[in-house]
Amino acid sequence: MANARASLIIVTITVFVLLIVMYTVFNYHNYLLLSLGIIGCVMMLFFIRFEMKSIKTREIVILALLIAIAAVARVPFAGLPSVQPTSFVIITVGLVFGAESGFLVGALAAIVSNMFLGQGPWTPWQMFAWGTMGMSAGLLRQFLGMGKLWILNSFGFIWGFIFGWMMNLWIVFSNMHNFTWEFLVGIYVSSFYHDLAHAISNVIFISLFSVSWIRILNRFKKKHGLLEDSTLKPSIAYDHSGK
Amino acid sequence: MLTLAMYFNHPIFLVTILFLLILVNISHDRGKDLRKWLPTLSIMSTLIILINPFLVSRGTTILFYFRGKQVTLEAFMYGITMALFIAIILVVFISFNLILNGNRFLYIFSKILPRIALMIMMAIRLVPLMKRRLDEIGDVQRLRGMSMTVGDFKTRVRNGMLRVQILLTWSLEEAIHVTNSMKARGYGTEGKKSSYTPYFMDKRDWVWLFVLAGLMMLCFYGGRLGYGKMIIYPELGPWQFFWIDWIVFCSMFIITSFPLFIEGREKIRWKLSI
């Protein structure tokens, strides 16, 4: 089994290199396909790392449950346009369970929620954007005093915009033949209000619920010994948060 | 099919592909899903066709001037091909959603990424359960006077998120029960387990795969030589087909309508055997 995984890594890297070679050597510029290929290769490496790791069964189940909750959390907010707590759930998971879990929950929540809302060429972009959101939350939890609410808030606010900018890229890449700078600026300007709503709703959710969600997940993590990072020191900031 | 659509940009090619794909879609579920998407699809296409000529002023054949900017025939044509292209992508994905049910999904991905596939399947199964629980929680919360529909924005958001939080605490504990039951059935133990898969490649399937791959190569080769494509910028190219265009067109036609052939043959056999 380990052999198969190793060859999978080699295949992924080869495809990545071939894509770049194809782009530079041949005069065949299909940017949408190219961008999707590169995103796929990058995410594949994360997935393979997860497959190779030794992990408890209960950790798989917990992650699946968190993915389902992140995907379903949109439902009660159907009446409030452009308010969706999926990003909040993903950030919280990244903060509590670490970078890798954050990435997985983010990326897979995109697939799962799109199973019900409709897949499309935007799915890989969404996977990547939410995945990196969860991952950055997990990576940054050690630094910068992420325990402070205002820092977390600004983190969520910034990510609201970055997510929108990443999602705009798929429209840009699928229209690459048509590319002008006005077109690019036009797309980013037209998505501004949507991104702002996303950023503000992140701030609202984080300021209202981050303390209690982190407490719930931390308690559960301790109780069952889940997803402990042996390489990283446990985040002290959250052990007594909310008391 | 998708790559074909990306490869060719001759409007006649694109229209044919779109038409065939819609037929394929209808053969899946009589176009039920397609009808749901139809408004989005048509609005998007019309918007692209209308907006593109006014945003892009490349091209030489000027139709008229709009606020000092030239509106060209080329940009108009480009908008049409673009809209067709996006419509094709959407229709392919609708078919894709219909065809790729859970069993097949797990079958494809469990070979490469078994854990990820299991997690996705589990999450997909949990979503309807979570929805049902959210409804139950919502009923109780309504009785307690915490509503999502009245009140100012902040209280509505708070009440909504409180439901999700209740769902979280409710379901986390149960995940442990699921784990125990998985362990009791032998998940994660060493040693090989056999499983039944209802999908396998026949000799017939290989032959057809080979034929389709050959036709695909033909299409790509033709496309490389510039057939099946129309020059749009800087000046609109001629409409006519050369005979190699027809060959490329036919092979593309066969590839795209392949699902229709198979479905149709099955239908005829079914009817005749009664």
Chai-1 contact restraints between the chains, C-beta under 6 A:
chainA,res_idxA,chainB,res_idxB,connection_type,confidence,min_distance_angstrom,max_distance_angstrom,comment,restraint_id
A,N30,B,M6,contact,1.0,0.0,6.0,A-B,restraint_1
A,F47,B,L113,contact,1.0,0.0,6.0,A-B,restraint_2
A,F47,B,I116,contact,1.0,0.0,6.0,A-B,restraint_3
A,E51,B,L113,contact,1.0,0.0,6.0,A-B,restraint_4
A,E51,B,R115,contact,1.0,0.0,6.0,A-B,restraint_5
A,T57,B,T179,contact,1.0,0.0,6.0,A-B,restraint_6
A,T57,B,M182,contact,1.0,0.0,6.0,A-B,restraint_7
A,T57,B,K183,contact,1.0,0.0,6.0,A-B,restraint_8
A,T57,B,Y187,contact,1.0,0.0,6.0,A-B,restraint_9
A,T57,B,G188,contact,1.0,0.0,6.0,A-B,restraint_10
A,R58,B,T179,contact,1.0,0.0,6.0,A-B,restraint_11
A,I60,B,M119,contact,1.0,0.0,6.0,A-B,restraint_12
A,V61,B,A175,contact,1.0,0.0,6.0,A-B,restraint_13
A,V61,B,V178,contact,1.0,0.0,6.0,A-B,restraint_14
A,V61,B,T179,contact,1.0,0.0,6.0,A-B,restraint_15
A,I62,B,A175,contact,1.0,0.0,6.0,A-B,restraint_16
A,L63,B,M119,contact,1.0,0.0,6.0,A-B,restraint_17
A,A64,B,M119,contact,1.0,0.0,6.0,A-B,restraint_18
A,A64,B,M122,contact,1.0,0.0,6.0,A-B,restraint_19
A,A64,B,A123,contact,1.0,0.0,6.0,A-B,restraint_20
A,L65,B,S171,contact,1.0,0.0,6.0,A-B,restraint_21
A,L65,B,A175,contact,1.0,0.0,6.0,A-B,restraint_22
A,I67,B,A123,contact,1.0,0.0,6.0,A-B,restraint_23
A,A68,B,A123,contact,1.0,0.0,6.0,A-B,restraint_24
A,A68,B,L126,contact,1.0,0.0,6.0,A-B,restraint_25
A,A68,B,V127,contact,1.0,0.0,6.0,A-B,restraint_26
A,A68,B,M130,contact,1.0,0.0,6.0,A-B,restraint_27
A,I69,B,L168,contact,1.0,0.0,6.0,A-B,restraint_28
A,A71,B,V127,contact,1.0,0.0,6.0,A-B,restraint_29
A,V72,B,V127,contact,1.0,0.0,6.0,A-B,restraint_30
A,V72,B,M130,contact,1.0,0.0,6.0,A-B,restraint_31
A,V72,B,K131,contact,1.0,0.0,6.0,A-B,restraint_32
A,A73,B,V164,contact,1.0,0.0,6.0,A-B,restraint_33
A,V75,B,K131,contact,1.0,0.0,6.0,A-B,restraint_34
A,V75,B,L134,contact,1.0,0.0,6.0,A-B,restraint_35
A,P76,B,G160,contact,1.0,0.0,6.0,A-B,restraint_36
A,P76,B,R163,contact,1.0,0.0,6.0,A-B,restraint_37
A,F77,B,G160,contact,1.0,0.0,6.0,A-B,restraint_38
A,P85,B,M161,contact,1.0,0.0,6.0,A-B,restraint_39
A,L108,B,I120,contact,1.0,0.0,6.0,A-B,restraint_40
A,V112,B,A123,contact,1.0,0.0,6.0,A-B,restraint_41
A,V112,B,I124,contact,1.0,0.0,6.0,A-B,restraint_42
A,M115,B,I124,contact,1.0,0.0,6.0,A-B,restraint_43
A,Q119,B,F93,contact,1.0,0.0,6.0,A-B,restraint_44
A,Q119,B,N97,contact,1.0,0.0,6.0,A-B,restraint_45
A,G120,B,F93,contact,1.0,0.0,6.0,A-B,restraint_46
A,N178,B,V56,contact,1.0,0.0,6.0,A-B,restraint_47
A,I204,B,V157,contact,1.0,0.0,6.0,A-B,restraint_48
A,L208,B,R158,contact,1.0,0.0,6.0,A-B,restraint_49
A,F209,B,M161,contact,1.0,0.0,6.0,A-B,restraint_50
A,I216,B,T169,contact,1.0,0.0,6.0,A-B,restraint_51
A,F220,B,L172,contact,1.0,0.0,6.0,A-B,restraint_52
